[in-house]
Amino acid sequence: MKRALLAFCMLFFTSVTCLFAQDIRFSQFYANKLYLNPALAGSTNYSNVSLNYRNQWPNLDLPYVTYSVSFDNFYEALNGGIGITVIQDDQGDGALKTTTFAGMYSFYLRINDDLIVRPAIQAAYMQKKVDWANLVFPDQVSPIYGSIFPHNTSGDPANRKKGGWDFSLGSIAYYKDYYFGIAAHHLAKPDLSFDDEQEDKLQTKITVHAGAEFVLGGRSRRYADNWILAPALLYQKQGDFSQMNYGLYASKSSMVFGLWFNQNFEPNYDSFIAMVGFVTERFKVAYSYDYAISKLIHTNTGAHEISFSFPLVADMNKRRKRIKAVRSPVF
């Protein structure tokens, strides 16, 4: 019956005159840096591959599951970073899939020895697809015998796949141990409605993020016994939806701990995000959990998220210091 209800809800919402979709939200913001801001492409001294997995509200029979894979590198010939990323979001056991392919370029602009600015541009293709295979519709269900009737397809959308091009801009500036970034995604506002007479526009998303790093004791980061604290802020607004995130990372040696407070002003959904990560020169991996503290605490079990990334270099000890890397959090 839950799948029947899901199918009914999907048909209801796609029949609304004007819809405004929203983006996926990852909790490990900087572990999926290309999704956060295209200006972070090529922001380290080596090429990097990142994998991300998010499972939201896993207590539901049909949770929201999102996967992403990305690659980025700094190219001296281009004086900038190139990044590519693929993201797939599955809703309703794959009944509704949204896939995004994006490529970006960030320009490396050195103002002086301490101040670096990186403007960026991104182009993407988005596709939304409906798959009825695993769904049971209300007209198939008998109150007594269950799912026994064939589905009447006359009211189904004729086009079950819709795509559109999109463009985004971003920039980040960092001065010594401080950084500030801003990004504007979906400037083209792609229409992903399955009905040509209706709209399902993806509204422009504005992201502002900032932070700093402080070494306790004032000694160099080269000392493994020093604690490093990294406070951070992240604000996002998309259509009528806005949220503020207040975070703090604490790292020592190979361990990284993070705690974020997520405040959604509408519809007043608040949560804590707790994270633990392990970082080496060969790879970094982290796990985070979203814990709801609003009224939704009784209706969901938060969200699980796992990230894994590794550099693509043959010998980490021989890599060149080509650029001044961004002092942003690793997760």
N, C-alpha and C positions, 0 to 999 in steps of 0.2 A: 504493500500500500504506500510505503514511503516513495517508491519509484514512480508510482502513479501520481502522487501528489507533486513530485518534482516535475514530471512532464506537464502537469496542469499549470504549475507556476511558470514554467518556461514559456508556454504558449500564451499565458496571460500577459506576461511582461513584454513579450515581443509584439503584442497587439496594441500596446500603448502608443499614442500618437507620437510622442517625442521622448526618447530615452537618453540618458547621459551616463555613459559607462565610466568606471574608475580603474585605476591601475592596481596591480598587485603590490603589496607592501612586504618587503623583506625586513626582518628584525636585525640581521647582521649587516648593517648598512654598508660598511666599508669592505666587507668580505665580498660583496657584489658591487664593486666600485664603479664599473662601467654602467650599471643600471642606475646608480645614484647620480652620476655626473659624467658626461662624456669627456670632460676636461681631465679626468683622472687616467685616461688612456696613456700608456707609456710613462707613468709617473714614478716608476722605479728604475733601477740600474740594470734590469734584466727582463727578458720576456717571461710571461707568466700565464699559466692556465688555471682557471678557477671553475669549480663545480659547486652548485648550490642546490639544496633540496629543502622544501618547506611543506609541511602537512598541517593545515589549519583545521581546528575543530575535529580531531580524530575520533571523538566519541560518536560522531554521526556515521551512519552507514555509508554515506557518500560524501566524504570530506573534500575540501579544496586542496589539491596537490599541485605544486609548482616545481618545475625543474629549470635550471639554467646552466649554460656552459659558455665560457668566454675566454678570449685570448687577447693579450695586448703586449706591445713592445715599443721601445723608443728607437727611431731610425735617424741616425745622424745626417744622412743625405736629405731627409725631409725636414730636419730640425723640429721634429715633433713625434708624437706618439700615434700609432694606429691600433685600433681595437675592433674586435668583432664579437658579437654575442648572440646567442639563440636562447629564447625563453619560451617554455610551453606551460600553459596553465590549464589544468583539467578540472572541470566541475561536473558533479553528478556522475562519477565513475566513467568519465570520458565522454559523457553525452554532449557536453559543450567544451570545445577545445579552442584556445586562443594561442597562436604561435607568432612570435616576433623574431625577425632577422634584422640585425642592426649593425652598421659599420660607422666608425667615427674617426676623426682626426683632431688632435690637439696640438697647437703651435706652442713651442717653447720660447718664451720671451724673457730674457734676463735683463732686468732693469739695472741692478747692481749686484754686488756680491751677496747681499742678503735678501733682496726682493725679487721674486720670480712670479710672472703672470702667465697663465696658460688658457687662452681662449680656445673653444672647440666647437665643431659642428658635427651633427649626426644625421644620417639618413637611415630609414627603416621601412620594412614592409611588414604589415600585420595581416594576419588571416584568422578569421573566426569560422569554425566548422561545427555543424550539428550532426550527431550520430545517434539515430533512433534504436540501434540494434539491441541495446541492453535495457530499454525503457518499456514500461507498461503504461498505456494511456487509460484514462478514465472510461472510455467507451469500450474497452476490452474486458472490464471487470464486472462480474456478476456478484451481487450482494451475498449470494448463497454459495456459488460454486467457484468463485475466484476468477482468475484470468482465463476465459474460455472463448471470447469473441475476437474476430479479426478487427484490426484497427481501420477506421475510415480515414483515408489519407486526403480527402477532399479539402480539408482545412489546413493542411500542412504547408509550410512555405515551399514554393517551387524551387528556390535556390537555397541549398543547405551549406553553401560555402561563400564567404564574402571576404574580400581583401582590400587593402588600401595602402598608399604610400604616406609616410610621415616624416617630419623633420624636427630636429631639436637643436638647441644651442646651450652651451655651458661655458663656465669660466671659473678658474680658481687662482687665488693669489696666496702666496705664503712668504712670510717674513720671519727668518730665524726659526723659532719653534711655534709660530702661530700660523693659522691658515683660515681662509674664508672662501667659500664657494657659492655659486648660484647657477641654477640650471632651469631652462624652460623647455619642457617636453610637450610633444604633440601640438606644435604650432600649426600644423595643417588640419588639425581636428578631424581625423579620418572617420568616415561614416561606415560602421560595421553592421548596419541593419540588414536583415535578410529580406526585408520588404522594400522595394524601390520607392514606394510611396510614403515610407516612414523613415525616421532618422534615429540612429543610435550613435551619436557622435561621442568620440573620446575627447573630453575637455582638456584644455591646456593645463599642465601641472607645473607649478612653480615650487622649486626646492631651494632653500637657503640653509647652508650648514657652515659651522665654524667650530674651532677648537684650538687646543694648545697642548704641549707636553712639558712636564716639569720633572726634573731628576731630583729626588729627595737626597739631601746631603750636598747637593751642588757638584758632585763629581761626574765624570764622563759616563756616557752610556756604555762604554766599553767594560765597565766594572759590572760583572754579573750580579754582585750582591746588592746593587742599588735598586730601589723601587722607582718606577716611572709612573707618574699619574698623568692621565690625559682626559681632562674634562671636555665635553662636547655638547653642542646644541644642533638640532635639526628641525626645521620647520617646513611643512609641505601644505600646499593648498591646491585643490583640484575641484573646479566648479564651486558648489556650496560646501564642500567638505574640506576641513582644515585640521591639522594636528601639530602639536609641539612635542618634541622628544628631548628630554634632558638626560645626559649620560655621563658616565665616568668609567674609564678603564684604568686598571692597575696591573702592572706587569713587573715580573722579576725573573731573571734568567729566562727560561723557556716558557713559563706559565703566564697566561693573560686572563684576567678576570674582568667582567663587565657588568654594569647594572644600568638600565635605562628605565625612565618613567615616561610612558606614552600617554599623552592627554589629547583626546579627540573632543573638540569643542561641540561638535554635533555628530552623532546623537549622544554625547556625553558618555562615551565608552573609554574607560581608562584601564591601563594595564602596566605591569612591571615586566621587564625583559631581563632575565638573568642569563649570563653567558660564561663559559669557560673554554679556553683555547690553549693549544700547545703549538709553539713556533720553533722551528729549526731552520737552518740554512737550506735544507732540502725540501721542506714542505711545511705547511701550517694547516691545522684542522681545528674546528670549533663546533660546539653544540650550544644552542640557546633554547630557552623556553619562555613563551609568553603566558603570563598569569593574569587573568582578568580580575579586577577589583571592583567592578561596577555591578549592576544588576545582572549582567550576562554571566556572572560567575556560576550561576545555577543551571545555565543552559549550554555551556561549552567547556571544553577542557583545554582551552588555550591553543597554542601552536608549537610544534616542534620544528627546529631548523638545524640543518647540518651544512657546514661549508668545508671544502677541501681545496687547496691550491698548491701548486709547486712551480718552481722556476725551470725554464728550459735552457739550461746552460751545462756544458760538458764539464767545466771545472769552475766551481764557485769561487775558488781562491784566485783565479786569474781574470775575473771579470773586471772591466774597466769602469772607472767612475766617470761616465760620460755626462751625466746631468746631476743637478742637485735634486734629490728625491723629495717628494712631498712628505711632510711630517704628519700625515693623517693616520688615524688608528688602523691596525691591520684587520680588525673585525667590525 
